[in-house]
Every structure is written in C-alpha cells, then in structure tokens.
Amino acid sequence: MLESETLRTAEDGEVISPLASARSDAPDGERILVAKDEVERIEKMVADDKVVANILAAMREDMSPSTIRMTLGLSVTEYETAMKRFRRRVRPSARRGLFDV
C-alpha cells in the first residue's frame, strides 16, 4: 500500500496522513544529544576508576554483566563492588538534578 492511498481529507480540506500522526518510541535528536552529554559526564566522574570505566565501556557495547565479568576477568564480588562505587559517585549528581536518571 502506498502512503498516497492512505491520505484522507478532513472536513476543513486539510489532508491527513495516518503515517504522519503515527507515534514513534524512538528518541528525537534533542533527547539523543542530552543522553550523550549525560553519558560523557558520567564517564568523566568515574575516569579515575579504571575498573568502573571499563565496565561502563562494556555496557555501552551492550554486554551483559556475566559477559563483562568474563571479559574483564572480574569475580561476581569484584563486579558488584565496582558497581557500588559507580552508584555512590553518580547518585549524588542525579539527586541534584544533573542527570535524568
């Protein structure tokens, strides 16, 4: 079916396309830029902690926690401890409203 086949004309003469009014769950350009800025700020906050920085880099590659642990050679305890350090650093900034976490 072509888009032109779905066009309708309203009573006031306005042409209505169902495709134009379809909602998308995809983020718009502004939201993508805001998210990118937030990720960069978070990465700067943890840059001095190489384990946490490496975990975040792996997360950006969509790795699962078990894959991250295996790739970085971390035990479950080491991984969980690093994530706790991450949360302790980022959470205060989120509470102050610096991030949309």
C-alpha positions as CSV (number, residue, x, y, z in Angstrom):
1,M,0.0,0.0,0.0
2,L,1.3,3.5,-0.9
3,E,1.1,6.4,1.5
4,S,-0.9,8.3,-1.1
5,E,-3.6,5.6,-0.8
6,T,-3.9,6.2,3.0
7,L,-4.4,10.0,2.7
8,R,-7.7,11.4,3.8
9,T,-9.2,14.9,3.6
10,A,-10.8,16.4,6.6
11,E,-14.0,18.5,6.5
12,D,-11.9,21.7,6.5
13,G,-10.0,20.5,3.5
14,E,-6.8,19.6,5.4
15,V,-5.0,16.5,4.0
16,I,-4.4,13.9,6.8
17,S,-1.8,11.2,6.7
18,P,-2.1,8.4,9.2
19,L,1.7,7.9,8.9
20,A,2.4,11.5,9.9
21,S,0.4,11.1,13.1
22,A,1.9,7.7,14.0
23,R,3.8,7.9,17.2
24,S,7.3,6.6,17.5
25,D,9.1,5.4,20.6
26,A,12.5,6.3,19.0
27,P,14.2,9.3,20.8
28,D,14.3,12.5,18.9
29,G,17.6,14.3,18.2
30,E,17.4,16.5,21.3
31,R,17.0,13.6,23.6
32,I,19.9,11.7,21.9
33,L,22.2,14.7,22.5
34,V,21.1,15.1,26.1
35,A,21.7,11.4,26.7
36,K,25.1,11.6,25.1
37,D,26.1,14.6,27.3
38,E,24.9,12.7,30.4
39,V,27.0,9.6,29.5
40,E,30.0,11.8,28.9
41,R,29.6,13.5,32.3
42,I,29.2,10.1,34.0
43,E,32.3,8.8,32.3
44,K,34.3,11.8,33.5
45,M,33.1,11.2,37.0
46,V,34.5,7.7,37.1
47,A,37.5,8.1,34.8
48,D,40.0,7.7,37.7
49,D,38.4,4.2,38.5
50,K,39.7,2.0,35.6
51,V,37.5,-1.0,36.6
52,V,34.3,1.1,36.6
53,A,35.3,2.9,33.4
54,N,35.9,-0.4,31.7
55,I,32.6,-1.8,33.0
56,L,30.8,1.3,31.6
57,A,32.6,0.9,28.2
58,A,31.4,-2.7,28.1
59,M,27.9,-1.7,29.0
60,R,27.9,0.7,26.1
61,E,28.7,-2.3,23.9
62,D,25.5,-3.9,25.2
63,M,27.4,-6.6,27.1
64,S,25.6,-8.5,29.9
65,P,27.0,-8.4,33.4
66,S,28.3,-12.0,33.1
67,T,30.0,-11.2,29.8
68,I,31.5,-8.1,31.3
69,R,32.9,-10.1,34.3
70,M,34.3,-12.8,32.0
71,T,35.8,-10.2,29.6
72,L,37.4,-8.1,32.3
73,G,38.4,-11.1,34.5
74,L,36.2,-10.0,37.5
75,S,34.6,-12.1,40.1
76,V,31.0,-11.5,41.0
77,T,32.1,-9.7,44.2
78,E,34.6,-7.5,42.3
79,Y,31.9,-6.6,39.7
80,E,29.3,-5.8,42.4
81,T,31.8,-3.8,44.4
82,A,32.7,-1.7,41.3
83,M,29.1,-1.1,40.5
84,K,28.5,0.0,44.1
85,R,31.4,2.5,43.7
86,F,29.8,3.7,40.5
87,R,26.4,4.2,42.1
88,R,27.9,6.1,45.0
89,R,29.6,8.5,42.7
90,V,26.7,9.1,40.3
91,R,23.8,9.1,42.7
92,P,24.6,12.4,44.4
93,S,24.6,14.1,40.9
94,A,21.3,12.5,40.0
95,R,19.8,13.8,43.2
96,R,20.9,17.3,42.4
97,G,19.1,17.0,39.1
98,L,22.2,17.0,36.9
99,F,21.1,13.8,35.2
100,D,17.8,12.4,34.1
101,V,18.5,9.1,35.9
